Amino acid sequence: MMELSEKIIKHRKANSWSQEDFAEKLNISRQAISRWENGTALPDAQNILQISKLFHVTTDYLLNDDYENDGDIPAVKTAAEETKALFSKKKHLHLIAAILSTIASLCWIIGMANSTHAVAAALLGFSFALSTFNAAVQFVLYCKKR
């Protein structure tokens, strides 16, 4: 559980801003910042909006003591989970595409093995090498992020 005053201190210090620096950015007095950080006063709605923009956080995060970071907000948490699931599905598709590309290139090389066109055979060999490398990279990324 983190109160607004603690969040203001945390983010102000993370940005390496003094109370004076932060006050200038909000066009208010340093004493107002001090009162917010001591918990003896609260910023008004306009200042909350400005603070959220300066800190790159949501107003929900700032105003709800139960949220330790933006990721704790239910809508943000749901969106993050959906993005992760989509990314995982996309990784699977990339891996399958890389494997199929490698197999297709191998079949092409086998088909062109009897060809008298040395340039075509060389290009196909190069294509196979690239496809194999791509498949290997995709497999490593797939295993690493699992």
C-alpha positions in Angstrom: 0.0 0.0 0.0 1.4 3.3 -1.1 -0.1 6.7 -0.4 -0.1 9.6 -2.8 2.5 11.4 -0.8 4.9 8.4 -1.1 4.2 8.1 -4.8 5.0 11.8 -5.4 8.3 11.4 -3.5 9.2 8.2 -5.3 8.6 9.5 -8.8 10.1 13.0 -8.1 13.3 11.4 -6.8 13.3 8.8 -9.7 13.4 11.8 -12.1 16.2 13.4 -10.0 14.0 16.5 -9.4 14.3 18.6 -6.2 11.1 19.9 -4.7 12.0 23.2 -6.3 12.4 21.6 -9.8 9.1 19.8 -9.5 7.3 22.9 -8.3 8.6 24.9 -11.3 7.3 22.2 -13.7 3.8 22.5 -12.1 4.0 26.3 -11.7 3.3 26.1 -8.0 5.3 26.8 -4.8 7.9 24.5 -3.4 6.0 24.7 -0.1 3.0 23.1 -1.8 5.1 20.2 -2.9 6.5 19.9 0.6 2.9 19.8 2.0 1.9 17.1 -0.5 4.9 15.0 0.4 4.3 15.4 4.1 0.7 14.4 3.6 -0.7 17.6 5.2 -2.3 18.7 1.9 -3.5 17.1 -1.3 -3.0 18.4 -4.9 -6.2 19.6 -6.7 -7.6 17.8 -9.7 -5.6 20.0 -12.2 -2.4 19.3 -10.4 -3.1 15.5 -10.3 -3.5 15.6 -14.0 -0.3 17.4 -14.5 1.6 15.1 -12.1 0.3 12.0 -13.9 1.6 13.5 -17.2 5.0 14.4 -15.7 5.4 11.0 -14.1 3.9 9.1 -17.1 1.5 7.3 -14.9 -2.3 7.2 -14.7 -4.4 9.3 -12.3 -5.9 6.0 -11.1 -2.5 4.9 -9.9 -1.8 8.2 -8.2 -5.2 8.3 -6.4 -5.6 4.7 -5.3 -3.5 3.7 -2.4 -3.8 0.0 -3.3 -1.9 0.4 -6.5 1.9 0.0 -6.2 2.3 0.8 -10.0 0.2 1.2 -13.1 0.4 -2.5 -13.7 -1.9 -3.1 -10.6 -4.8 -1.3 -12.3 -7.3 -4.0 -13.4 -7.7 -2.6 -17.0 -3.9 -2.3 -17.4 -3.3 -5.8 -16.0 -5.9 -7.3 -18.4 -4.4 -5.5 -21.4 -0.9 -6.6 -20.4 -2.1 -10.2 -20.1 -3.8 -10.0 -23.5 -0.7 -8.6 -25.1 1.4 -11.3 -23.6 -0.9 -14.0 -25.0 -1.0 -12.4 -28.4 2.8 -12.1 -28.5 3.1 -15.8 -27.5 0.8 -16.8 -30.3 2.7 -14.7 -32.7 6.0 -16.3 -31.6 4.5 -19.7 -32.4 3.5 -18.6 -35.8 6.9 -17.1 -36.5 8.5 -20.4 -35.5 6.2 -22.4 -37.7 6.8 -20.1 -40.7 10.6 -20.4 -40.2 10.5 -24.2 -40.1 8.2 -24.4 -43.2 10.5 -21.9 -45.0 13.5 -24.1 -44.2 11.7 -27.2 -45.4 10.6 -25.5 -48.6 14.1 -24.3 -49.3 15.5 -27.8 -48.7 13.0 -29.3 -51.2 13.9 -26.7 -53.7 17.6 -27.4 -53.4 17.0 -31.1 -53.8 14.9 -30.4 -56.9 17.6 -28.2 -58.3 20.5 -30.6 -57.5 20.4 -32.1 -60.9 20.1 -28.7 -62.6 22.8 -27.4 -64.8 22.3 -23.8 -63.6 25.1 -23.3 -61.1 23.9 -19.8 -60.2 20.3 -21.0 -59.4 21.7 -23.8 -57.3 24.0 -21.3 -55.4 21.1 -18.9 -54.8 19.0 -21.7 -53.5 21.8 -22.9 -51.3 22.1 -19.4 -49.9 18.3 -19.2 -49.4 18.4 -22.5 -47.5 21.2 -21.2 -45.3 19.3 -18.0 -44.5 16.1 -20.0 -43.8 17.9 -22.4 -41.5 19.5 -19.5 -39.7 16.1 -17.8 -39.3 14.6 -21.0 -38.0 17.4 -21.4 -35.5 17.0 -17.8 -34.3 13.3 -18.1 -34.0 13.7 -21.3 -32.0 16.2 -19.8 -29.7 13.9 -16.8 -29.1 10.9 -19.1 -28.6 12.7 -21.1 -26.0 14.3 -18.1 -24.3 11.0 -16.2 -23.8 9.0 -19.3 -22.6 
